């Protein structure tokens, strides 16, 4: 008794399996974690170190170099990149791909230990290691509060953050863009000079006024009493009343200074939402929580807080991940219902309503059972895992159709249900198992890849493996018992089940093809060669654009532009967007980008000359024309800036689509190479847009010329001159003013209203206890061009030339046009060139896939050989696989779709379906030849192929029609076209090419048939 007949003889066990799948699937659906995109670990940390007063080259040499040298000693490190600006080292450390999220905390601890062991120059701050670089704040709001003071806005943000952190499942709440305040102390220079009050004396008085010092404690046998210092100056008026000792006299600050509280004049970031000043609030959920539930809890909390939020304060959603995920889950249910309905309708038309119910129920149980196992193995419901179920749909249907078809035909010929189930399953269970494992292994190379793409797509492999194995199990258990209940037994000698018009027409066509096999095979090869050539014309793209109705604007002024200039230009773009009917909202950021609100979101590094706008439209259809209009407007209204508008792409990646890097020791040589490369890119392709260099423009720097003899005689050091210039411009940090949780900086500076030049400044000499004119200790001032943005990669100076490509053209097309010209560039000794951008991302992904693919391919070939215990049958099946590209090329060229990474997944799925059909067909031919040894091979091939006609056509039709809902999904669009076009052609390959190859390869049977033909005649 095999499994199929046992499922009928022991129905209780089978019904238990069915109920577990059904109710377990329902439980799993409501308990599965929900995400928008699969969680892949961003194995990146950032080390930030302040080094005030140093230029970019000094920062690179004295801070980044020792830090990078220590970090490089870690075996876990894959790549080290640093951005060096005046006074700032920003080091990005990427870890190797094989380390997962569980290992990273220990690695970050090792990184901190290495950073702490680096010897840094005096004046450099302690490095800060940020290992939360990949945190995702998927519930993201802009908060506007027009008319409220800066202090009130800070109180509001503190209140909202504190309350939202109490929500169950919330991991962190990020606040950005708050208006920072400063206490300015502006001495009157005439009075301070006459009185001999130095800026140092003022800053020291302020610093001592509100310092925190341990007062010790009183301890005795009766207990302990802590001693704390007196309360510091905590109001602006008290700061103005601070005493400054001078030559036995005591003066108050208000005697010679103006003390005021105002907004910081040069903030790090400025944010506006729909043109109104705002700050952002980002909510991150715990990794173990369902983001949909966390989002609804946060919404409920905000609704509860509404009465306590002041009138005029509004929270505007920029991105609500829980809404997006919930809609995706609901859309999946709709697509699932449509797919199952399509299967049932198609089967009902071709096999009758009874077979439709049997196969449809098996398919439904397979899908819901997969949800059950997804919940058990903690596989979240997200874009990739849901897509995997739809990708697998064709193979899921095929298992049930093969068993149902065989069982129905046998019962129609008079066999009882148990015998029919045993016969149908007995012939096909091993071939179906082998074909199922081969289908799973087709995706193993992607799912088991160790890079970010493999981690991103692991759920695809896992879900396909679960669903395909479950479909095989249910096809051998559930399908027979349902067939037992629904199929009707006929009588022996009933009409041939394959005597219909369609079967006779196919049999006649196949006989003709078998007779002229010597002509069919070259024809198929010729078609394949032509289609492969056509496939070379298909546009290539790594990941498709997102179907989220968002696009990003990147705006860059010349290096050295202030944040206020950037903000002013962004306001021009915001005003234009406000007049566009298709724009729902816009959020502008000057100085840096947004918090990471999507896993795949990536903004540029902080820079005062950088601007960023997130634009939301009604639908994705409005994005392309809106970008085109906005580019034209920006070119006319803001010619001084670099404007780029980009859509959000699915999957890991980011950055410029075209990038070329040059590494070496001399910054001037690197800039020359970058200029040459930029010119070559534009000359080589008309589709290169806005080439740019990541070092940006050299910036003008003002530097005093130190008069050594006069300055030393007056007791003035270089630091004294530098501090006096800072005192005359931005001001000197003197301390902090504590206001609750806030620490507001106190800055001592020359009043901007005095409009004094450097020549008017005086410098206090500590040794002489008097002021010395600025002109007396300098030989003058000079301007010099300086690199203020210096990039390094793996401790070597590296300059990158990046560019965008014309809309509608893929990066791969442009890469092919420019690659030769760039690679032929002559390079000085010691310099190297390498490609970045989408070419590097795609190459890395393919290299990782290539590491896994040989093993997967070996297992697939080995299984096919073991199934037949021969070589010719597997060879016939594997010859069909390259031909599957034929239909794919025709479909993609016909629709104009690019061949994306998801299309590659579709091609793998298509190969799995083609191999499965080929295995079952070739196995059927072998079985009929063995069962009817006297029958001609020619007739055995026709009989076996005719018996497989309906399952192949039905599996293809149900899969192709089941892909229809995905045609309108931006992520799965190209994959759906690949499967639909490829499967239509693959069905022909299965039904024509496989029998023809079999007839050609088995020469002995063919000769016997040729010899017997005259006798039969």
Secondary structure, DSSP 8 states (H G I E B T S, - for coil): --HHHHHHHTHHHHHHHHHHHHHHHHHHHHHS-B-SS------EEEEEEE-TT--HHHHIIIIIHHHHHHHTT-TTEEEEEEEEETTEEEEEEEE-TT--HHHHHHHHHHHHHHHHTS---TT----EEE--TT----EEEEEE-TT--HHHHHHHHHHHHHHHTTSTTEEEEEEE----EEEEEEE-HHHHHHHT--HHHHHHHHHHHT---EEEEEEETTEEEEEE------SHHHHHT-EEEETTEEEEHHHHEEEEEEE-SS-S-EEEETTEEEEEEEEEE-TTS-HHHHHHHHHHHHHHHGGGS-TT-EEEEEEEHHHHHHHHHHHHHHHHHHHHHHHHHHHHHHH-HHHHHHHHHHHHHHHHHHHHHHHHTT--B-HHHHHHHHHTHHHHHHHHHHHHHHHHHHHHTT--HHHHHHHHHHHHHHHHHHHHHHHHHTTHHHHT-SSHHHHHTHHHHHHHHHHHHHHHHHHHHHHHHHHHHH-----TT---TT-SHHHHHHHHHHHHHHHTHHHHHHHHHHHHHHHHHHHTTS-B-SS-B-SSSEEEEEEE--TT--HHHHHHHHHHHHHHHHT-TTEEEEEEEESS-----STT-------TTEEEEEEEESSTHHHHHHHHHHHHHHHHH-TTSEEEEEE-BSSS--S-SEEEEEEES-HHHHHHHHHHHHHHHHHH-TTEEEEEETT-S-EEEEEEEE-HHHHHHHT--HHHHHHHHHHHTT-EEEEEEEETTEEEEEEE---GGG---GGG-EEEETTTTEEEEGGGGEEEEEEEEE---EEEETTEEEEEEEEEE-TT--HHHHHHHHHHHHHTS---TT-EEEEEHHHHHHHHHHHHHHHHHHHHHHHHHHHHHHHHTSSHHHHHHHHHHHHTHHHHHHHHHHHT--B-HHHHHHHHHHHHHHHHHHHHHHHHHHHHHHH-TTS-HHHHHHHHHHHHHHHHHHHHHHHHHHTGGGGG-TTTHHHHHHHHHHHHHHHHIIIIIHHHHHHHH-HHHHHHHHHHHHHH-
